Amino acid sequence: MIFAAKLAEVPLWGKKLITVNGEEVVLINDNGTISACENYCPHQGSTMLAGIVKEGVISCPRHGWHYDLQSGTCTDHPGYTLKTYQVEVVGDDIMIEL
């Protein structure tokens, strides 16, 4: 696991865009649960940083497709998968597995 950000940098209900090893990753604080996913929707490349998050699901801002933040599965079109990353919070540090 590698350091991604400090916990305070991703406020409750907030998101933060980071770049790790050349990959854009969105860190998400969904009611105290930290998740991480790729920044671009696998459908047509919209930025997921602008997506709406609710109860462990992020919606693409372009077409509203829903992706589970744990598995990356698209609940609307199962043939599409959003890349997600394993997250661990260690003290005040958010760590992710690329």
Buried (B, 14 or more C-beta within 10 A) or exposed (E): BEEBBEBEBBEEEEBBEBEBEEEBBBBBBBEEBBBBBBBBBBBEEBBBBEBEBEEBBBBBBBEEBBBBBBEBBBEBBEEBBBBBBEBEEEEEEBBBEE
